[in-house]
Amino acid sequence: MSSTARKAHLQIHFCVLLWGFTAILGKLITLPALPMVWWRMLVVAVALLFFPRVWRGLRAMPARLIAAYAGIGVLVSLHWLTFYGAIKLANASVGALCIAIAPIFLALIEPWVARRRFDPRELLMGIGVVPGVALVLGGIPDGMRAGLLIGVLSALFVALFSAFNKRMVEHADPLTVTFIELGAGTAFLTLLGPLLPHTGPMLPLPHLHDIVLLLVLSLGCTLLPFALALGALRHLSAFAVQMTTNLEPVYAIVLAIPLLGEQRELNGLFYLGVIIVLATVFLHPWITKQRPSKPPGEILGTAEAKNLGD
């Protein structure tokens, strides 16, 4: 392995570690899920306005394409809303498990979106994850099961927007796409907020503690890995990137043990179920043997950071 490829591998692993840390931050930030996601999307969208290539990309993009990416942005916002909702209702480990389920949904949804023939091996992969989810369900307290169900819905949303982004990957600059999607997601949550049950202000101003963590979440765990991964993708195969991004829930669950002490809330059945789910996810690239020589950015679409040129 060349030094350039080795550096690219380290960069991708660092990115995935940062994405795994977003589940921890979701538990540490005291804001409810909707305002937390709203602030995160707003901060990233505003930060992207300082990139000249975003403005150039917007000027060159037809209105119909902007509208399509805005629609995908709604799916992004729904994913983040349900992802952090699952963490609030359960814990970071349960939310991270739902990230692991997303590639299963993607394997089932992508043939429909991409209009390609369905591969029966992908259905087998979906069936293979069921025992793991059943064990997880038996390994969490009753009070967390609503969070798990919301998390599964979150995995469905991430699979949907990843599949649509993959279909449109060649049409625009990734930074511009990210700005459109996160900007549209922010607007959608602004409209959705009044329709959801809440106490107090719908979008409260965060306290200093939450401001610091929101900046870490938005800039340190979203924009920074975005920039690093865009560079690393040029030197890695799609297969290597997919296998590395599958580590995201592993990092999140491992981090949750020392940082949040979540192992005291969960029993052995949960972790056994996680192992089965992760084993299924890691086996998928080997079983389907899809190893394109050049890594498309949409492979990282299933990662929590989203939109790496998806």
Buried (B, 14 or more C-beta within 10 A) or exposed (E): EEEEBEBBBEBBBBBBBBBBBBBBBBBBBEBBBBBBBBBBBBBBBBBBEEBEEBBEBBEEBEEEBBEBBBBBBBBBBBBBBBBBBBBBBBBBBBBBBBBBBBBBBBBBBBBEBEEEEEBEEBEEBBEBBEBBBEBBBEBBEEEBBEBBBBBBBBBBBBBBBBBBBBBBBEEBBBBBBBBBBBBBBBBBBBEBBEEEEBEEEBBEEBEEEBBEBBBBBBBBBBBBBBEBBBEBBEBBBBBBBBBBBBBBBBBBBBBBBEEBEBBEBBEEBBBBBBEBBBEBBBEBBEBEEEEEEEBBBBBBBBBBBBBBBB
